[in-house]
Amino acid sequence: MKKIYIDESGNTGAIKEKNKKKEFNFIEQPYFTLGGILIDESREDEIKKELKVLYNSNNIEDELKYKNHKNKKGLLEKIIKILEKYNCKMFFDVTNKRYKIINYIVDYCVIPYYEANSKDMIVAKLCTTNLVSDILYEELEDKVLYNFIEIGNNPNSSISKLIKFCELLKSSIKSKLIKKQIHETIDTIRRHNSLGLSKKNLFPLIDVTNIGERPFAFLPNIDALNNLIVQLTESSSREPMEIIHDNQEEFSKSLTKWMKITSETKKINGNIRFENSKNDVLIQTIDYITGYINDYFKNVSQYDNNEIVKSIICTKVNLVSTYNEYKKKVNGLNNINYMINDEFYKDAYNQLKNNKLISTQ
């Protein structure tokens, strides 16, 4: 059996406006990073024993935490060597939270997800969605995003409010082609009943927290978990699997629900449980490494000479962000969101932004 140990960095809860102060609640944590280590259960005891010896030799008597032990010289390198020794597989999903909001806006107001009904259309939509998202990331002011968040987080939002937001969106951007697409989406929303679409199809999915059953719609944790599991189980999805996540007081019910859905749709033979990191050295280990990955994206210039972190970034990270940030910080390696030629991307981006039809040649 395989086991995946998971922890996160940069969690500020569901994306929302902060206390009506016209700033996001993630202002100091702009990235959410979810990291995972895949191990073979038969080697688990050996791995944990060796890691404990390492931490004891570094005078880490309490729980290993990135924020408390990030200055331990050489520790990260030694951890990576142990994990490589036992053929452990690592992967990290990093989300630019502001970009994630833009993705939602594009999915529901510009190029609706429900209009892609074939594999070819889904692939084409992914490429176009990323192009449009990059343009809107540059052009939209935060006040437009606040409006969408308010609509998405309210389960009682009306169709008329959604249409009003689409009109606001249309007036906030420059590209005539994108404006035309939004106009067509408004028409689709108005005719949703005749097109066989329910009101539920038109709004971001609403979920609830463990505490007080508060509704939320913009949580990066869920998509990150799905991406992480799929990447780590790519060659062993049919093998029995247990996912051990650090305690998640606010979203464990939601993550458990979505893990079950992912297992069924992706045919992954696995389940998820939550453990206190104080009691598990592998959760502590992935917390430590994930902290480095998250900090890299916030302070990339500080890692110019850190070849270990840069090596992980280059080979084991999926970044959900703009193409420019991806090129600058991940530098052209295989990425789930941008698997296209750089020259093609620049040409398509400029054509779309300057109101020309995108050539697929």
C-alpha positions as semicolon CSV with decimal commas, in nm:
position;residue;x (nm);y (nm);z (nm)
1;M;0,000;0,000;0,000
2;K;0,106;0,359;-0,067
3;K;0,075;0,648;0,177
4;I;0,070;1,021;0,103
5;Y;0,157;1,266;0,379
6;I;0,018;1,616;0,318
7;D;0,053;1,960;0,473
8;E;-0,005;2,317;0,361
9;S;0,147;2,662;0,386
10;G;-0,019;3,001;0,335
11;N;-0,367;2,889;0,442
12;T;-0,586;3,192;0,517
13;G;-0,916;3,011;0,474
14;A;-1,169;3,080;0,202
15;I;-1,081;3,378;-0,019
16;K;-1,283;3,684;0,080
17;E;-1,273;4,055;0,150
18;K;-1,118;4,144;0,486
19;N;-1,362;4,311;0,724
20;K;-1,506;4,536;0,453
21;K;-1,171;4,717;0,439
22;K;-1,142;4,675;0,064
23;E;-0,845;4,442;0,089
24;F;-0,819;4,064;0,066
25;N;-0,787;3,845;0,375
26;F;-0,475;3,693;0,215
27;I;-0,286;4,021;0,175
28;E;0,011;3,888;0,376
29;Q;-0,014;3,535;0,237
30;P;-0,068;3,573;-0,140
31;Y;0,010;3,206;-0,215
32;F;-0,140;2,880;-0,097
33;T;0,091;2,580;-0,120
34;L;-0,004;2,217;-0,066
35;G;0,277;1,962;-0,049
36;G;0,275;1,584;-0,044
37;I;0,520;1,295;0,007
38;L;0,431;0,957;-0,141
39;I;0,592;0,659;0,033
40;D;0,570;0,282;0,026
41;E;0,412;0,163;0,351
42;S;0,666;-0,118;0,378
43;R;0,944;0,141;0,426
44;E;0,750;0,378;0,652
45;D;0,910;0,276;0,981
46;E;1,262;0,302;0,837
47;I;1,196;0,646;0,690
48;K;1,048;0,781;1,013
49;K;1,329;0,636;1,222
50;E;1,597;0,798;1,006
51;L;1,418;1,133;1,005
52;K;1,383;1,128;1,384
53;V;1,755;1,058;1,422
54;L;1,830;1,353;1,192
55;Y;1,604;1,590;1,385
56;N;1,742;1,482;1,721
57;S;2,095;1,540;1,597
58;N;1,989;1,895;1,508
59;N;1,854;1,955;1,859
60;I;1,494;1,968;1,743
61;E;1,322;1,847;2,056
62;D;0,980;1,989;1,981
63;E;0,777;1,959;1,661
64;L;0,965;2,038;1,339
65;K;0,804;2,348;1,188
66;Y;0,928;2,561;0,900
67;K;0,857;2,888;1,081
68;N;1,060;2,774;1,384
69;H;1,348;2,590;1,216
70;K;1,396;2,745;0,871
71;N;1,741;2,871;0,965
72;K;1,880;2,525;1,042
73;K;2,172;2,518;0,801
74;G;2,191;2,206;0,583
75;L;1,877;2,048;0,728
76;L;1,667;2,067;0,411
77;E;1,942;1,904;0,204
78;K;1,973;1,616;0,453
79;I;1,595;1,564;0,454
80;I;1,585;1,545;0,074
81;K;1,868;1,289;0,073
82;I;1,677;1,063;0,312
83;L;1,359;1,088;0,104
84;E;1,552;1,013;-0,216
85;K;1,721;0,716;-0,050
86;Y;1,380;0,555;0,000
87;N;1,246;0,658;-0,343
88;C;0,986;0,887;-0,192
89;K;0,798;1,101;-0,443
90;M;0,720;1,467;-0,372
91;F;0,487;1,714;-0,541
92;F;0,367;2,067;-0,460
93;D;0,071;2,266;-0,588
94;V;0,111;2,644;-0,553
95;T;-0,180;2,883;-0,606
96;N;-0,161;3,258;-0,657
97;K;-0,482;3,344;-0,469
98;R;-0,568;3,656;-0,664
99;Y;-0,521;3,468;-0,991
100;K;-0,753;3,196;-0,859
101;I;-1,034;3,451;-0,825
102;I;-0,972;3,558;-1,185
103;N;-0,997;3,193;-1,294
104;Y;-1,339;3,169;-1,131
105;I;-1,455;3,490;-1,301
106;V;-1,347;3,356;-1,641
107;D;-1,510;3,017;-1,574
108;Y;-1,848;3,166;-1,489
109;C;-1,864;3,501;-1,668
110;V;-1,641;3,487;-1,977
111;I;-1,589;3,130;-2,102
112;P;-1,837;2,923;-1,897
113;Y;-1,715;2,577;-1,799
114;Y;-2,054;2,426;-1,887
115;E;-2,011;2,505;-2,258
116;A;-1,712;2,268;-2,295
117;N;-1,880;1,935;-2,364
118;S;-1,607;1,738;-2,542
119;K;-1,243;1,654;-2,472
120;D;-1,120;1,876;-2,756
121;M;-1,333;2,165;-2,636
122;I;-1,203;2,123;-2,280
123;V;-0,841;2,142;-2,399
124;A;-0,915;2,447;-2,617
125;K;-1,103;2,611;-2,331
126;L;-0,812;2,555;-2,092
127;C;-0,570;2,735;-2,326
128;T;-0,809;3,025;-2,393
129;T;-0,912;3,052;-2,026
130;N;-0,548;3,093;-1,924
131;L;-0,494;3,364;-2,185
132;V;-0,804;3,556;-2,078
133;S;-0,718;3,510;-1,710
134;D;-0,373;3,658;-1,767
135;I;-0,521;3,964;-1,938
136;L;-0,783;4,018;-1,667
137;Y;-0,518;3,971;-1,397
138;E;-0,343;4,278;-1,536
139;E;-0,651;4,489;-1,612
140;L;-0,904;4,429;-1,334
141;E;-0,902;4,638;-1,020
142;D;-0,953;4,458;-0,690
143;K;-1,291;4,627;-0,636
144;V;-1,428;4,424;-0,930
145;L;-1,301;4,105;-0,768
146;Y;-1,467;4,197;-0,437
147;N;-1,801;4,217;-0,615
148;F;-1,762;3,867;-0,755
149;I;-1,654;3,723;-0,421
150;E;-1,960;3,871;-0,252
151;I;-2,187;3,708;-0,510
152;G;-2,006;3,373;-0,500
153;N;-2,002;3,341;-0,121
154;N;-2,374;3,417;-0,089
155;P;-2,593;3,108;-0,156
156;N;-2,891;3,341;-0,209
157;S;-2,734;3,550;-0,488
158;S;-2,977;3,617;-0,773
159;I;-2,941;3,576;-1,148
160;S;-2,989;3,951;-1,185
161;K;-2,690;4,014;-0,954
162;L;-2,474;3,783;-1,163
163;I;-2,579;3,962;-1,484
164;K;-2,510;4,299;-1,321
165;F;-2,161;4,177;-1,231
166;C;-2,101;4,060;-1,589
167;E;-2,194;4,408;-1,711
168;L;-1,949;4,559;-1,460
169;L;-1,682;4,318;-1,580
170;K;-1,747;4,410;-1,943
171;S;-1,706;4,780;-1,867
172;S;-1,382;4,719;-1,674
173;I;-1,174;4,566;-1,953
174;K;-1,034;4,684;-2,287
175;S;-1,040;4,384;-2,523
176;K;-1,342;4,398;-2,754
177;L;-1,319;4,023;-2,814
178;I;-1,343;3,949;-2,442
179;K;-1,629;4,201;-2,409
180;K;-1,810;4,016;-2,691
181;Q;-1,759;3,685;-2,512
182;I;-1,901;3,829;-2,188
183;H;-2,202;3,961;-2,380
184;E;-2,264;3,610;-2,515
185;T;-2,233;3,467;-2,163
186;I;-2,493;3,717;-2,036
187;D;-2,727;3,595;-2,309
188;T;-2,664;3,235;-2,202
189;I;-2,736;3,321;-1,838
190;R;-3,064;3,491;-1,934
191;R;-3,169;3,183;-2,138
192;H;-3,036;2,925;-1,891
193;N;-3,371;2,755;-1,836
194;S;-3,432;2,694;-2,207
195;L;-3,074;2,566;-2,239
196;G;-3,125;2,306;-1,965
197;L;-2,906;2,486;-1,710
198;S;-3,011;2,524;-1,349
199;K;-2,929;2,825;-1,134
200;K;-2,675;2,607;-0,954
201;N;-2,479;2,567;-1,279
202;L;-2,432;2,942;-1,309
203;F;-2,261;3,009;-0,976
204;P;-1,940;2,879;-0,813
205;L;-2,002;2,574;-0,595
206;I;-2,089;2,660;-0,237
207;D;-1,936;2,449;0,039
208;V;-1,943;2,481;0,417
209;T;-1,684;2,493;0,695
210;N;-1,671;2,258;0,993
211;I;-1,728;2,552;1,227
212;G;-2,068;2,710;1,220
213;E;-2,143;2,577;0,869
214;R;-2,038;2,909;0,713
215;P;-2,071;2,908;0,332
216;F;-1,771;2,966;0,107
217;A;-1,698;2,932;-0,264
218;F;-1,335;3,030;-0,317
219;L;-1,112;2,778;-0,143
220;P;-0,779;2,695;-0,314
221;N;-0,732;2,387;-0,090
222;I;-0,973;2,167;-0,286
223;D;-0,831;2,211;-0,637
224;A;-0,480;2,188;-0,491
225;L;-0,565;1,857;-0,321
226;N;-0,710;1,718;-0,644
227;N;-0,402;1,821;-0,846
228;L;-0,166;1,685;-0,584
229;I;-0,334;1,345;-0,558
230;V;-0,355;1,301;-0,935
231;Q;0,013;1,391;-0,983
232;L;0,142;1,170;-0,701
233;T;-0,069;0,869;-0,801
234;E;-0,010;0,895;-1,176
235;S;0,163;0,556;-1,198
236;S;-0,005;0,381;-0,904
237;S;-0,369;0,498;-0,899
238;R;-0,512;0,146;-0,870
239;E;-0,295;0,055;-0,572
240;P;-0,459;0,091;-0,226
241;M;-0,369;0,429;-0,083
242;E;-0,405;0,622;0,240
243;I;-0,376;1,001;0,254
244;I;-0,272;1,151;0,586
245;H;-0,334;1,525;0,610
246;D;-0,234;1,753;0,896
247;N;-0,531;1,839;1,117
248;Q;-0,767;2,074;0,934
249;E;-1,014;2,220;1,183
250;E;-1,206;2,432;0,934
251;F;-1,225;2,236;0,608
252;S;-1,177;1,864;0,686
253;K;-1,540;1,776;0,601
254;S;-1,517;1,950;0,266
255;L;-1,178;1,798;0,183
256;T;-1,306;1,450;0,276
257;K;-1,608;1,494;0,049
258;W;-1,401;1,611;-0,245
259;M;-1,141;1,338;-0,193
260;K;-1,421;1,083;-0,227
261;I;-1,539;1,249;-0,550
262;T;-1,182;1,255;-0,687
263;S;-1,134;0,887;-0,599
264;E;-1,449;0,796;-0,792
265;T;-1,389;1,015;-1,098
266;K;-1,015;0,944;-1,130
267;K;-1,050;0,579;-1,018
268;I;-0,808;0,624;-0,728
269;N;-0,826;0,358;-0,459
270;G;-0,773;0,585;-0,161
271;N;-0,915;0,759;0,144
272;I;-0,812;1,056;0,358
273;R;-0,770;1,098;0,733
274;F;-0,644;1,383;0,949
275;E;-0,369;1,359;1,210
276;N;-0,203;1,594;1,457
277;S;0,136;1,682;1,311
278;K;0,294;1,669;1,659
279;N;0,249;1,293;1,648
280;D;0,382;1,227;1,299
281;V;0,732;1,305;1,177
282;L;0,638;1,274;0,809
283;I;0,368;1,541;0,838
284;Q;0,627;1,760;1,009
285;T;0,870;1,689;0,725
286;I;0,629;1,791;0,449
287;D;0,534;2,101;0,653
288;Y;0,902;2,200;0,659
289;I;0,958;2,153;0,286
290;T;0,624;2,312;0,190
291;G;0,717;2,618;0,397
292;Y;1,028;2,664;0,184
293;I;0,829;2,630;-0,140
294;N;0,569;2,885;-0,032
295;D;0,835;3,129;0,086
296;Y;1,021;3,096;-0,245
297;F;0,725;3,235;-0,438
298;K;0,691;3,527;-0,195
299;N;1,063;3,607;-0,185
300;V;1,214;3,458;-0,500
301;S;1,522;3,684;-0,501
302;Q;1,633;3,544;-0,166
303;Y;1,670;3,197;-0,320
304;D;1,916;3,281;-0,597
305;N;2,183;3,063;-0,436
306;N;1,957;2,791;-0,294
307;E;1,998;2,515;-0,551
308;I;1,800;2,261;-0,346
309;V;1,482;2,470;-0,338
310;K;1,524;2,574;-0,701
311;S;1,563;2,209;-0,802
312;I;1,235;2,121;-0,629
313;I;1,062;2,420;-0,793
314;C;1,184;2,313;-1,136
315;T;1,076;1,949;-1,115
316;K;0,804;1,904;-0,856
317;V;0,581;2,214;-0,858
318;N;0,260;2,307;-1,039
319;L;0,203;2,683;-1,025
320;V;-0,148;2,820;-1,073
321;S;-0,075;3,177;-1,178
322;T;-0,005;3,398;-1,477
323;Y;0,221;3,279;-1,755
324;N;0,464;3,561;-1,681
325;E;0,501;3,454;-1,319
326;Y;0,532;3,092;-1,424
327;K;0,814;3,178;-1,667
328;K;0,990;3,400;-1,414
329;K;0,975;3,167;-1,113
330;V;0,939;2,815;-1,256
331;N;1,112;2,888;-1,586
332;G;0,952;2,685;-1,858
333;L;0,929;2,339;-1,705
334;N;0,636;2,102;-1,747
335;N;0,334;2,265;-1,586
336;I;-0,029;2,152;-1,573
337;N;-0,167;2,495;-1,663
338;Y;0,081;2,604;-1,933
339;M;0,180;2,318;-2,162
340;I;0,217;2,539;-2,472
341;N;0,496;2,688;-2,677
342;D;0,626;3,021;-2,545
343;E;0,617;3,188;-2,887
344;F;0,262;3,067;-2,948
345;Y;0,150;3,196;-2,609
346;K;0,294;3,545;-2,663
347;D;0,140;3,566;-3,010
348;A;-0,203;3,448;-2,892
349;Y;-0,193;3,679;-2,589
350;N;-0,117;3,984;-2,801
351;Q;-0,379;3,894;-3,061
352;L;-0,650;3,854;-2,798
353;K;-0,553;4,168;-2,610
354;N;-0,545;4,370;-2,933
355;N;-0,883;4,244;-3,055
356;K;-0,759;4,003;-3,321
357;L;-0,876;3,648;-3,373
358;I;-0,643;3,387;-3,223
359;S;-0,467;3,177;-3,484
360;T;-0,421;2,809;-3,400
361;Q;-0,164;2,750;-3,675
